[in-house]
Amino acid sequence: MRQGAQLTQYPTVREARFYEKTAGNEIVCLACERQCRVKEGSKGFCGTRVNVEGKLYTIVYGDVSSISANPIEKKPFFHFHPGSYALTVGTWGCNFSCPWCQNYDVSKSQPDPRKARYISPEQLLDIAWRNGCEGTSVSFNEPTLLLEYSLDLFPLARGKGLYNTFVSNGYMTLRALEALAEAGLNAIKFDVKGGEEAYEKYCGGVKASVVWRNARRAKELGLHVEIVNLVIPGVNDDDDCFRQLVETHLKELGPDTPLHFTRYHPEYRFTAPPTPVKTLEKARELARSLGVLFPYVGNVPGHRFENTWCPACGELLIQRLGFNILSNRVTSEDKCPKCGFRVPLIR
């Protein structure tokens, strides 16, 4: 039996959903906008897709590197099913090369089907039910790498009344994004690294415009969207960068889409000191002054701006401490109890 044929015998190896063949058995992967050209016997940039005899295979279908029941606020989703828990899973690899990755133990590791821990979609939903989860979340590493698995999992979860979420760098193709929405994706968090220079220099030559395009399309598809900007000293923490990000956010997604400025801590190969809290507060203040209705400060437990405040009257609406909700005063009609301002909230 040839090596390629042996590979396809493992349960985590499945034919990829989106790809095109070119001359000479070369394949163009259409899962993410890198659109890697993969030669026979080779893998794409992310290390999870391989060309076997002119067909593209994912080698991480259901290969779960990490699994846990997490508060939805950890993603962070602040306006989506607050207080609920999502069974969260990830696999191996990434299509970005960020040197500050917080989950580098899985994102910088290559998958091996011979050692995989395979969990079927049906088994995953059973685990979710046994752990009292109200939804699923694909996270830890880039969830687009679990595209085929998600496309099978989400309809099953939806049929059981569970929601489905992605915690993503947002670099999937439009074709993949639209397929995920059709399959039952309900919400997606996009990590925005900064401007084009930050993406080019630190993330492996990718483009910020693709992420914003996908965020806008996700909203058009009816998905709940929240944006997170990990603020990194010396990378994306200057006033011009903040202004450009906020203006793009407002142009592409509108004022009511939540925007989180989160604190960086040194990880992996990046040694800059932690983000000063004052820098996060400055970014949040700028966003609010330019018209973002729900800007947040993140990764600073107990900070007053991890709470949700009414943008009209200043009333405290949802009080948080880390990933825990201490109080939620938004009315059943999703309004401020004091002035009646409508709060965009899915629950």
Order of alpha helices (4+ residues) and beta strands (2+ residues): alpha-beta-beta-beta-beta-beta-beta-beta-beta-alpha-alpha-beta-alpha-beta-alpha-beta-alpha-alpha-beta-alpha-beta-alpha-beta-beta-beta-beta
